[in-house]
Amino acid sequence: MAENIYPIYDKMMTRQDKEQLLQQKGVMVWFTGLSGSGKSTVAMGVERELHRRGILCRILDGDNIRAGINSNLGFSEEDRRENIRRIAEIGKLFVDTGIVTLACFVSPTRDIRDMARQIIGQEDFREVFVSTPIEECERRDVKGLYARARRGEVKDFTGISAPFEAPENPALSIDTSRLSLQESVEKVVEMIANN
């Protein structure tokens, strides 16, 4: 019989205890799509609506992750993979605490999203593909990243000089160039409510 080298897990309160306290179920909503597609904007709208309904929610986004926990990572393929791995591990902690967690990351390959799904757990992972066309994403680009990528100043920029693999079977697909912010938020909230 193998020795349990992590006995604290047997003594900690359970996920069910936390969900009962919060009166909600933890879930990971993983927004994927091109830069500028509307991932964070929709997630912020979802957060506000869930808050209005009394549901505890946390957004994990490139800005709040890369400024702290992942500040030591660059944008090499290896660093991007490690970035998503750490995000998934953190997200799993939130989900296991009964918190609705919204992750907003380009996460451009199926492989990298599958890794996140495996860490978090298939039953808790809801992939939302923000399928806004690249032309609209470029039009919205307030940081000028697309223009810089087209001039060759930004290496391996997803959608320009690096590929984006669209999800094959997302739980939800929304195109923010066709749906209003409110319509997009409503679709995501409805998906979470049916969780």
C-alpha positions in Angstrom: 0.0 0.0 0.0 1.4 3.4 -1.0 2.0 6.0 1.7 0.0 9.1 1.4 2.6 11.9 1.3 0.0 14.7 1.3 -2.1 13.8 4.4 -3.4 17.4 4.8 -5.8 16.9 1.9 -7.7 14.3 4.0 -8.2 16.9 6.8 -9.2 19.9 4.7 -12.8 20.9 4.3 -14.2 19.6 1.0 -15.4 21.3 -2.1 -18.9 20.3 -1.2 -18.5 22.1 2.1 -17.5 25.3 0.3 -20.2 25.1 -2.3 -22.8 24.5 0.4 -21.6 27.6 2.2 -21.7 29.7 -0.9 -24.9 28.2 -2.3 -23.3 27.9 -5.7 -21.3 25.4 -7.8 -17.7 26.1 -8.9 -17.1 26.1 -12.6 -14.3 27.3 -15.0 -15.5 29.3 -18.0 -12.5 29.4 -20.4 -12.8 32.2 -22.9 -10.6 31.7 -25.9 -10.3 33.9 -29.1 -8.0 36.3 -30.8 -6.6 39.4 -29.1 -9.4 42.1 -29.3 -12.2 39.6 -29.8 -14.0 40.7 -26.6 -13.0 37.9 -24.1 -12.3 40.2 -21.2 -15.1 42.7 -22.0 -17.7 39.9 -22.0 -16.2 38.3 -18.9 -16.5 41.7 -17.0 -20.1 41.9 -18.0 -20.7 38.3 -16.9 -18.9 39.1 -13.6 -21.2 42.1 -13.0 -24.4 40.1 -13.8 -23.3 37.2 -11.5 -22.5 39.6 -8.7 -26.0 41.2 -9.2 -27.4 37.7 -8.7 -25.3 37.0 -5.6 -22.9 34.6 -7.2 -19.2 34.9 -6.3 -17.0 35.1 -9.4 -13.3 35.7 -10.2 -11.8 36.8 -13.5 -8.3 35.6 -14.4 -7.0 37.7 -17.3 -3.6 38.3 -18.9 -3.2 41.6 -17.2 -3.8 40.4 -13.7 -1.8 37.2 -14.1 1.2 38.4 -16.1 1.7 41.4 -13.7 2.1 39.0 -10.7 2.2 35.2 -10.7 3.6 34.9 -14.2 5.7 38.1 -14.3 8.8 35.9 -14.9 7.4 34.4 -18.1 8.0 35.7 -21.6 6.2 34.8 -24.8 8.2 31.8 -26.1 6.2 28.7 -26.9 7.5 27.1 -23.6 6.6 30.2 -21.5 3.2 30.4 -23.1 2.5 26.8 -22.2 3.7 27.4 -18.6 1.6 30.5 -18.4 -1.6 28.5 -19.2 -0.5 25.6 -17.0 -0.2 27.9 -14.0 -3.5 29.6 -14.8 -5.2 26.3 -15.0 -3.7 25.2 -11.6 -4.9 28.5 -10.0 -8.3 28.2 -11.7 -8.7 24.7 -10.3 -8.2 26.1 -6.8 -10.9 28.7 -7.3 -13.3 26.1 -8.8 -12.6 23.7 -6.0 -13.6 26.5 -3.6 -17.0 26.8 -5.3 -16.2 30.0 -7.2 -17.3 30.7 -10.8 -14.0 31.4 -12.5 -13.7 33.2 -15.8 -10.4 32.8 -17.6 -9.7 35.1 -20.5 -6.7 34.0 -22.5 -6.0 33.7 -26.2 -4.7 30.1 -25.6 -4.3 29.6 -29.3 -3.9 25.8 -29.7 -6.3 22.9 -29.0 -3.4 21.2 -27.2 -2.9 24.0 -24.7 -6.6 24.3 -24.0 -6.8 20.5 -23.6 -4.0 20.7 -21.0 -6.0 23.3 -19.1 -9.1 21.1 -19.4 -7.3 18.1 -18.0 -5.9 20.1 -15.0 -9.2 21.6 -14.2 -11.3 18.6 -15.0 -13.6 18.0 -17.9 -16.7 18.2 -15.7 -15.8 21.7 -14.5 -14.5 23.2 -17.8 -16.7 25.2 -20.2 -14.9 26.5 -23.2 -16.3 29.7 -24.8 -15.0 30.5 -28.2 -15.2 34.3 -28.8 -15.2 33.9 -32.6 -15.0 37.6 -33.6 -13.4 37.9 -37.0 -9.7 39.1 -37.2 -10.8 42.2 -39.2 -12.9 43.4 -36.3 -10.2 42.5 -33.8 -7.7 44.6 -35.7 -10.2 47.5 -35.9 -10.6 47.4 -32.1 -6.9 47.1 -31.3 -6.3 50.0 -28.9 -2.7 48.8 -28.1 -1.7 48.8 -31.8 -0.4 45.2 -31.5 -1.9 44.0 -34.8 -0.3 46.9 -36.8 3.0 46.2 -35.1 2.7 42.5 -35.9 1.9 43.2 -39.5 5.1 45.4 -39.7 7.1 42.5 -38.2 7.7 44.3 -34.9 5.9 41.7 -32.8 7.1 38.1 -33.3 4.7 35.1 -33.2 1.5 37.2 -32.8 -1.5 35.0 -32.9 -3.6 35.5 -36.0 -0.9 37.2 -37.9 2.4 35.4 -37.6 1.3 32.5 -35.4 -1.8 30.3 -35.8 -5.0 30.2 -33.9 -6.8 26.8 -33.8 -10.5 27.3 -33.3 -12.1 25.0 -30.8 -13.9 22.1 -32.4 -16.7 21.6 -29.9 -16.9 24.7 -27.6 -19.7 24.8 -25.0 -20.6 28.1 -26.5 -19.5 30.3 -29.4 -20.1 34.0 -29.5 -19.2 36.6 -32.2 -19.1 40.0 -30.6 -19.2 41.7 -34.0 -22.7 40.2 -34.4 -24.0 40.1 -30.8 -24.3 43.1 -28.5 -22.3 43.0 -25.2 -25.6 42.3 -23.4 -26.6 39.5 -25.7 -23.1 37.9 -25.3 -23.3 38.2 -21.5 -26.8 36.7 -21.4 -25.6 33.7 -23.4 -22.7 33.0 -21.1 -24.8 33.6 -17.9 -27.4 31.2 -19.2 -24.7 28.6 -19.8 -23.4 29.0 -16.3 -27.0 28.9 -14.8 -27.5 25.5 -16.6 -24.3 24.2 -15.1 
